[in-house]
Amino acid sequence: MTDFEWNPDYAIGHFQIDDEHRKLFRLARKMMNVSCVRASEKEIKAAVKALSDYTKIHFRNEERLMESIGYPDLEKHRAAHAYIIEQISNFLAAEPSPVRQAKRLKEIISTWVDGHTTGEDLKIARFIASRRGTNN
């Protein structure tokens, strides 16, 4: 996954979270676009920071959703979020080059999208769907 194109199959069935996922994809594409053209380091750094910051916001919101619905794998999911944030934070702190930051962040986010969004987050979708089925 390198193009960060939203696929409706990634939707979990919760408007806010799906909207946040779409925004994360847009921010990832923007980061890649500015790092692939002759953008200034300031522009690249701003795009990297926007994606990193919004990822943290999204994870908090997703965890609140899981708490509110009684999601059984919340702690496992929360630990996965913490691991991703730690990876991003550690790397950004250690790497001064915005271009290399963007390249590495692309790798981290690609792995996250491929494994987390299309795997772990879809488990939330199935849980939400099962609850809707029992609440009708």
PyMOL commands that place a pseudoatom at each C-alpha (Angstrom):
pseudoatom trace, name=CA, resn=MET, resi=1, chain=A, elem=C, hetatm=0, pos=[0.000, 0.000, 0.000]
pseudoatom trace, name=CA, resn=THR, resi=2, chain=A, elem=C, hetatm=0, pos=[1.724, 3.158, -1.128]
pseudoatom trace, name=CA, resn=ASP, resi=3, chain=A, elem=C, hetatm=0, pos=[-0.915, 5.359, -2.721]
pseudoatom trace, name=CA, resn=PHE, resi=4, chain=A, elem=C, hetatm=0, pos=[-3.044, 5.918, 0.382]
pseudoatom trace, name=CA, resn=GLU, resi=5, chain=A, elem=C, hetatm=0, pos=[-6.286, 5.730, -1.559]
pseudoatom trace, name=CA, resn=TRP, resi=6, chain=A, elem=C, hetatm=0, pos=[-9.397, 5.257, 0.544]
pseudoatom trace, name=CA, resn=ASN, resi=7, chain=A, elem=C, hetatm=0, pos=[-11.240, 2.034, -0.158]
pseudoatom trace, name=CA, resn=PRO, resi=8, chain=A, elem=C, hetatm=0, pos=[-14.855, 1.741, 1.050]
pseudoatom trace, name=CA, resn=ASP, resi=9, chain=A, elem=C, hetatm=0, pos=[-13.961, -1.770, 2.236]
pseudoatom trace, name=CA, resn=TYR, resi=10, chain=A, elem=C, hetatm=0, pos=[-11.990, -0.080, 5.036]
pseudoatom trace, name=CA, resn=ALA, resi=11, chain=A, elem=C, hetatm=0, pos=[-15.164, 1.437, 6.517]
pseudoatom trace, name=CA, resn=ILE, resi=12, chain=A, elem=C, hetatm=0, pos=[-16.106, 0.188, 9.971]
pseudoatom trace, name=CA, resn=GLY, resi=13, chain=A, elem=C, hetatm=0, pos=[-19.667, 1.503, 9.925]
pseudoatom trace, name=CA, resn=HIS, resi=14, chain=A, elem=C, hetatm=0, pos=[-19.178, 4.423, 12.298]
pseudoatom trace, name=CA, resn=PHE, resi=15, chain=A, elem=C, hetatm=0, pos=[-19.424, 7.818, 10.603]
pseudoatom trace, name=CA, resn=GLN, resi=16, chain=A, elem=C, hetatm=0, pos=[-16.859, 9.686, 12.712]
pseudoatom trace, name=CA, resn=ILE, resi=17, chain=A, elem=C, hetatm=0, pos=[-14.214, 6.960, 12.618]
pseudoatom trace, name=CA, resn=ASP, resi=18, chain=A, elem=C, hetatm=0, pos=[-14.688, 6.346, 8.896]
pseudoatom trace, name=CA, resn=ASP, resi=19, chain=A, elem=C, hetatm=0, pos=[-14.431, 10.087, 8.266]
pseudoatom trace, name=CA, resn=GLU, resi=20, chain=A, elem=C, hetatm=0, pos=[-11.234, 10.232, 10.346]
pseudoatom trace, name=CA, resn=HIS, resi=21, chain=A, elem=C, hetatm=0, pos=[-9.782, 7.300, 8.411]
pseudoatom trace, name=CA, resn=ARG, resi=22, chain=A, elem=C, hetatm=0, pos=[-10.493, 9.132, 5.144]
pseudoatom trace, name=CA, resn=LYS, resi=23, chain=A, elem=C, hetatm=0, pos=[-8.780, 12.239, 6.552]
pseudoatom trace, name=CA, resn=LEU, resi=24, chain=A, elem=C, hetatm=0, pos=[-5.746, 10.183, 7.590]
pseudoatom trace, name=CA, resn=PHE, resi=25, chain=A, elem=C, hetatm=0, pos=[-5.502, 8.870, 4.037]
pseudoatom trace, name=CA, resn=ARG, resi=26, chain=A, elem=C, hetatm=0, pos=[-5.692, 12.441, 2.668]
pseudoatom trace, name=CA, resn=LEU, resi=27, chain=A, elem=C, hetatm=0, pos=[-2.980, 13.616, 5.093]
pseudoatom trace, name=CA, resn=ALA, resi=28, chain=A, elem=C, hetatm=0, pos=[-0.764, 10.655, 4.168]
pseudoatom trace, name=CA, resn=ARG, resi=29, chain=A, elem=C, hetatm=0, pos=[-1.191, 11.421, 0.452]
pseudoatom trace, name=CA, resn=LYS, resi=30, chain=A, elem=C, hetatm=0, pos=[-0.380, 15.085, 1.079]
pseudoatom trace, name=CA, resn=MET, resi=31, chain=A, elem=C, hetatm=0, pos=[2.736, 14.152, 3.026]
pseudoatom trace, name=CA, resn=MET, resi=32, chain=A, elem=C, hetatm=0, pos=[3.875, 11.888, 0.203]
pseudoatom trace, name=CA, resn=ASN, resi=33, chain=A, elem=C, hetatm=0, pos=[3.093, 14.493, -2.447]
pseudoatom trace, name=CA, resn=VAL, resi=34, chain=A, elem=C, hetatm=0, pos=[5.087, 17.256, -0.772]
pseudoatom trace, name=CA, resn=SER, resi=35, chain=A, elem=C, hetatm=0, pos=[8.001, 14.931, -0.078]
pseudoatom trace, name=CA, resn=CYS, resi=36, chain=A, elem=C, hetatm=0, pos=[8.115, 13.760, -3.725]
pseudoatom trace, name=CA, resn=VAL, resi=37, chain=A, elem=C, hetatm=0, pos=[8.244, 17.229, -5.250]
pseudoatom trace, name=CA, resn=ARG, resi=38, chain=A, elem=C, hetatm=0, pos=[10.606, 20.059, -4.611]
pseudoatom trace, name=CA, resn=ALA, resi=39, chain=A, elem=C, hetatm=0, pos=[8.780, 21.273, -1.566]
pseudoatom trace, name=CA, resn=SER, resi=40, chain=A, elem=C, hetatm=0, pos=[10.608, 23.131, 1.127]
pseudoatom trace, name=CA, resn=GLU, resi=41, chain=A, elem=C, hetatm=0, pos=[11.696, 21.339, 4.268]
pseudoatom trace, name=CA, resn=LYS, resi=42, chain=A, elem=C, hetatm=0, pos=[9.204, 23.525, 6.108]
pseudoatom trace, name=CA, resn=GLU, resi=43, chain=A, elem=C, hetatm=0, pos=[6.329, 22.215, 3.937]
pseudoatom trace, name=CA, resn=ILE, resi=44, chain=A, elem=C, hetatm=0, pos=[7.437, 18.608, 4.362]
pseudoatom trace, name=CA, resn=LYS, resi=45, chain=A, elem=C, hetatm=0, pos=[7.849, 19.053, 8.115]
pseudoatom trace, name=CA, resn=ALA, resi=46, chain=A, elem=C, hetatm=0, pos=[4.345, 20.582, 8.352]
pseudoatom trace, name=CA, resn=ALA, resi=47, chain=A, elem=C, hetatm=0, pos=[2.820, 17.660, 6.425]
pseudoatom trace, name=CA, resn=VAL, resi=48, chain=A, elem=C, hetatm=0, pos=[4.645, 15.103, 8.599]
pseudoatom trace, name=CA, resn=LYS, resi=49, chain=A, elem=C, hetatm=0, pos=[3.515, 16.891, 11.772]
pseudoatom trace, name=CA, resn=ALA, resi=50, chain=A, elem=C, hetatm=0, pos=[-0.096, 17.131, 10.571]
pseudoatom trace, name=CA, resn=LEU, resi=51, chain=A, elem=C, hetatm=0, pos=[-0.241, 13.402, 9.893]
pseudoatom trace, name=CA, resn=SER, resi=52, chain=A, elem=C, hetatm=0, pos=[1.473, 12.497, 13.157]
pseudoatom trace, name=CA, resn=ASP, resi=53, chain=A, elem=C, hetatm=0, pos=[-0.748, 14.801, 15.231]
pseudoatom trace, name=CA, resn=TYR, resi=54, chain=A, elem=C, hetatm=0, pos=[-3.978, 13.704, 13.579]
pseudoatom trace, name=CA, resn=THR, resi=55, chain=A, elem=C, hetatm=0, pos=[-3.069, 10.031, 14.023]
pseudoatom trace, name=CA, resn=LYS, resi=56, chain=A, elem=C, hetatm=0, pos=[-2.960, 10.614, 17.790]
pseudoatom trace, name=CA, resn=ILE, resi=57, chain=A, elem=C, hetatm=0, pos=[-6.333, 12.377, 17.735]
pseudoatom trace, name=CA, resn=HIS, resi=58, chain=A, elem=C, hetatm=0, pos=[-7.870, 9.590, 15.690]
pseudoatom trace, name=CA, resn=PHE, resi=59, chain=A, elem=C, hetatm=0, pos=[-6.539, 6.874, 17.978]
pseudoatom trace, name=CA, resn=ARG, resi=60, chain=A, elem=C, hetatm=0, pos=[-8.010, 8.620, 21.028]
pseudoatom trace, name=CA, resn=ASN, resi=61, chain=A, elem=C, hetatm=0, pos=[-11.380, 8.901, 19.307]
pseudoatom trace, name=CA, resn=GLU, resi=62, chain=A, elem=C, hetatm=0, pos=[-11.319, 5.294, 18.160]
pseudoatom trace, name=CA, resn=GLU, resi=63, chain=A, elem=C, hetatm=0, pos=[-10.489, 4.132, 21.686]
pseudoatom trace, name=CA, resn=ARG, resi=64, chain=A, elem=C, hetatm=0, pos=[-13.378, 6.179, 23.084]
pseudoatom trace, name=CA, resn=LEU, resi=65, chain=A, elem=C, hetatm=0, pos=[-15.705, 4.501, 20.601]
pseudoatom trace, name=CA, resn=MET, resi=66, chain=A, elem=C, hetatm=0, pos=[-14.451, 1.060, 21.621]
pseudoatom trace, name=CA, resn=GLU, resi=67, chain=A, elem=C, hetatm=0, pos=[-14.975, 1.931, 25.294]
pseudoatom trace, name=CA, resn=SER, resi=68, chain=A, elem=C, hetatm=0, pos=[-18.511, 3.160, 24.611]
pseudoatom trace, name=CA, resn=ILE, resi=69, chain=A, elem=C, hetatm=0, pos=[-19.552, -0.026, 22.809]
pseudoatom trace, name=CA, resn=GLY, resi=70, chain=A, elem=C, hetatm=0, pos=[-17.835, -2.430, 25.202]
pseudoatom trace, name=CA, resn=TYR, resi=71, chain=A, elem=C, hetatm=0, pos=[-15.409, -3.678, 22.581]
pseudoatom trace, name=CA, resn=PRO, resi=72, chain=A, elem=C, hetatm=0, pos=[-13.828, -6.844, 24.032]
pseudoatom trace, name=CA, resn=ASP, resi=73, chain=A, elem=C, hetatm=0, pos=[-10.364, -6.372, 22.478]
pseudoatom trace, name=CA, resn=LEU, resi=74, chain=A, elem=C, hetatm=0, pos=[-10.002, -2.737, 23.560]
pseudoatom trace, name=CA, resn=GLU, resi=75, chain=A, elem=C, hetatm=0, pos=[-6.769, -3.227, 25.513]
pseudoatom trace, name=CA, resn=LYS, resi=76, chain=A, elem=C, hetatm=0, pos=[-5.105, -5.137, 22.677]
pseudoatom trace, name=CA, resn=HIS, resi=77, chain=A, elem=C, hetatm=0, pos=[-6.200, -2.457, 20.223]
pseudoatom trace, name=CA, resn=ARG, resi=78, chain=A, elem=C, hetatm=0, pos=[-5.037, 0.320, 22.556]
pseudoatom trace, name=CA, resn=ALA, resi=79, chain=A, elem=C, hetatm=0, pos=[-1.633, -1.378, 22.847]
pseudoatom trace, name=CA, resn=ALA, resi=80, chain=A, elem=C, hetatm=0, pos=[-1.350, -1.499, 19.048]
pseudoatom trace, name=CA, resn=HIS, resi=81, chain=A, elem=C, hetatm=0, pos=[-2.120, 2.224, 18.901]
pseudoatom trace, name=CA, resn=ALA, resi=82, chain=A, elem=C, hetatm=0, pos=[0.493, 2.950, 21.577]
pseudoatom trace, name=CA, resn=TYR, resi=83, chain=A, elem=C, hetatm=0, pos=[3.079, 0.931, 19.652]
pseudoatom trace, name=CA, resn=ILE, resi=84, chain=A, elem=C, hetatm=0, pos=[2.417, 2.845, 16.426]
pseudoatom trace, name=CA, resn=ILE, resi=85, chain=A, elem=C, hetatm=0, pos=[2.580, 6.211, 18.207]
pseudoatom trace, name=CA, resn=GLU, resi=86, chain=A, elem=C, hetatm=0, pos=[5.806, 5.169, 19.939]
pseudoatom trace, name=CA, resn=GLN, resi=87, chain=A, elem=C, hetatm=0, pos=[7.334, 4.146, 16.601]
pseudoatom trace, name=CA, resn=ILE, resi=88, chain=A, elem=C, hetatm=0, pos=[6.386, 7.451, 15.016]
pseudoatom trace, name=CA, resn=SER, resi=89, chain=A, elem=C, hetatm=0, pos=[7.471, 9.581, 17.983]
pseudoatom trace, name=CA, resn=ASN, resi=90, chain=A, elem=C, hetatm=0, pos=[10.808, 7.831, 18.445]
pseudoatom trace, name=CA, resn=PHE, resi=91, chain=A, elem=C, hetatm=0, pos=[11.678, 8.071, 14.795]
pseudoatom trace, name=CA, resn=LEU, resi=92, chain=A, elem=C, hetatm=0, pos=[10.664, 11.708, 14.403]
pseudoatom trace, name=CA, resn=ALA, resi=93, chain=A, elem=C, hetatm=0, pos=[12.682, 12.636, 17.488]
pseudoatom trace, name=CA, resn=ALA, resi=94, chain=A, elem=C, hetatm=0, pos=[15.774, 10.849, 16.185]
pseudoatom trace, name=CA, resn=GLU, resi=95, chain=A, elem=C, hetatm=0, pos=[15.626, 11.905, 12.532]
pseudoatom trace, name=CA, resn=PRO, resi=96, chain=A, elem=C, hetatm=0, pos=[16.334, 15.557, 11.749]
pseudoatom trace, name=CA, resn=SER, resi=97, chain=A, elem=C, hetatm=0, pos=[15.719, 15.341, 7.987]
pseudoatom trace, name=CA, resn=PRO, resi=98, chain=A, elem=C, hetatm=0, pos=[12.082, 16.043, 7.036]
pseudoatom trace, name=CA, resn=VAL, resi=99, chain=A, elem=C, hetatm=0, pos=[12.560, 14.139, 3.768]
pseudoatom trace, name=CA, resn=ARG, resi=100, chain=A, elem=C, hetatm=0, pos=[13.742, 11.010, 5.599]
pseudoatom trace, name=CA, resn=GLN, resi=101, chain=A, elem=C, hetatm=0, pos=[10.997, 11.541, 8.190]
pseudoatom trace, name=CA, resn=ALA, resi=102, chain=A, elem=C, hetatm=0, pos=[8.388, 11.510, 5.415]
pseudoatom trace, name=CA, resn=LYS, resi=103, chain=A, elem=C, hetatm=0, pos=[9.887, 8.389, 3.842]
pseudoatom trace, name=CA, resn=ARG, resi=104, chain=A, elem=C, hetatm=0, pos=[9.956, 6.460, 7.132]
pseudoatom trace, name=CA, resn=LEU, resi=105, chain=A, elem=C, hetatm=0, pos=[6.528, 7.722, 8.171]
pseudoatom trace, name=CA, resn=LYS, resi=106, chain=A, elem=C, hetatm=0, pos=[5.201, 6.456, 4.839]
pseudoatom trace, name=CA, resn=GLU, resi=107, chain=A, elem=C, hetatm=0, pos=[6.552, 2.989, 5.704]
pseudoatom trace, name=CA, resn=ILE, resi=108, chain=A, elem=C, hetatm=0, pos=[5.057, 3.054, 9.202]
pseudoatom trace, name=CA, resn=ILE, resi=109, chain=A, elem=C, hetatm=0, pos=[1.679, 4.308, 7.981]
pseudoatom trace, name=CA, resn=SER, resi=110, chain=A, elem=C, hetatm=0, pos=[1.634, 1.827, 5.073]
pseudoatom trace, name=CA, resn=THR, resi=111, chain=A, elem=C, hetatm=0, pos=[2.178, -1.023, 7.515]
pseudoatom trace, name=CA, resn=TRP, resi=112, chain=A, elem=C, hetatm=0, pos=[-0.503, 0.398, 9.794]
pseudoatom trace, name=CA, resn=VAL, resi=113, chain=A, elem=C, hetatm=0, pos=[-3.033, 0.698, 6.954]
pseudoatom trace, name=CA, resn=ASP, resi=114, chain=A, elem=C, hetatm=0, pos=[-2.258, -2.765, 5.617]
pseudoatom trace, name=CA, resn=GLY, resi=115, chain=A, elem=C, hetatm=0, pos=[-2.359, -4.496, 8.992]
pseudoatom trace, name=CA, resn=HIS, resi=116, chain=A, elem=C, hetatm=0, pos=[-4.276, -2.348, 11.395]
pseudoatom trace, name=CA, resn=THR, resi=117, chain=A, elem=C, hetatm=0, pos=[-6.957, -0.535, 9.414]
pseudoatom trace, name=CA, resn=THR, resi=118, chain=A, elem=C, hetatm=0, pos=[-7.740, -3.466, 7.140]
pseudoatom trace, name=CA, resn=GLY, resi=119, chain=A, elem=C, hetatm=0, pos=[-7.438, -6.030, 9.934]
pseudoatom trace, name=CA, resn=GLU, resi=120, chain=A, elem=C, hetatm=0, pos=[-7.911, -4.823, 13.486]
pseudoatom trace, name=CA, resn=ASP, resi=121, chain=A, elem=C, hetatm=0, pos=[-10.294, -1.974, 12.685]
pseudoatom trace, name=CA, resn=LEU, resi=122, chain=A, elem=C, hetatm=0, pos=[-12.483, -4.278, 10.624]
pseudoatom trace, name=CA, resn=LYS, resi=123, chain=A, elem=C, hetatm=0, pos=[-12.916, -6.392, 13.756]
pseudoatom trace, name=CA, resn=ILE, resi=124, chain=A, elem=C, hetatm=0, pos=[-14.547, -3.325, 15.304]
pseudoatom trace, name=CA, resn=ALA, resi=125, chain=A, elem=C, hetatm=0, pos=[-16.808, -3.166, 12.245]
pseudoatom trace, name=CA, resn=ARG, resi=126, chain=A, elem=C, hetatm=0, pos=[-17.881, -6.777, 12.755]
pseudoatom trace, name=CA, resn=PHE, resi=127, chain=A, elem=C, hetatm=0, pos=[-18.491, -6.121, 16.453]
pseudoatom trace, name=CA, resn=ILE, resi=128, chain=A, elem=C, hetatm=0, pos=[-20.608, -3.046, 15.678]
pseudoatom trace, name=CA, resn=ALA, resi=129, chain=A, elem=C, hetatm=0, pos=[-22.568, -5.027, 13.075]
pseudoatom trace, name=CA, resn=SER, resi=130, chain=A, elem=C, hetatm=0, pos=[-23.178, -7.869, 15.517]
pseudoatom trace, name=CA, resn=ARG, resi=131, chain=A, elem=C, hetatm=0, pos=[-24.469, -5.442, 18.135]
pseudoatom trace, name=CA, resn=ARG, resi=132, chain=A, elem=C, hetatm=0, pos=[-26.802, -3.838, 15.614]
pseudoatom trace, name=CA, resn=GLY, resi=133, chain=A, elem=C, hetatm=0, pos=[-28.118, -7.267, 14.792]
pseudoatom trace, name=CA, resn=THR, resi=134, chain=A, elem=C, hetatm=0, pos=[-28.960, -7.956, 18.448]
pseudoatom trace, name=CA, resn=ASN, resi=135, chain=A, elem=C, hetatm=0, pos=[-30.394, -4.488, 19.075]
pseudoatom trace, name=CA, resn=ASN, resi=136, chain=A, elem=C, hetatm=0, pos=[-33.009, -4.539, 16.297]
for i in range(1, 136): cmd.bond("trace and resi %d" % i, "trace and resi %d" % (i + 1))
show_as sticks, trace
zoom trace
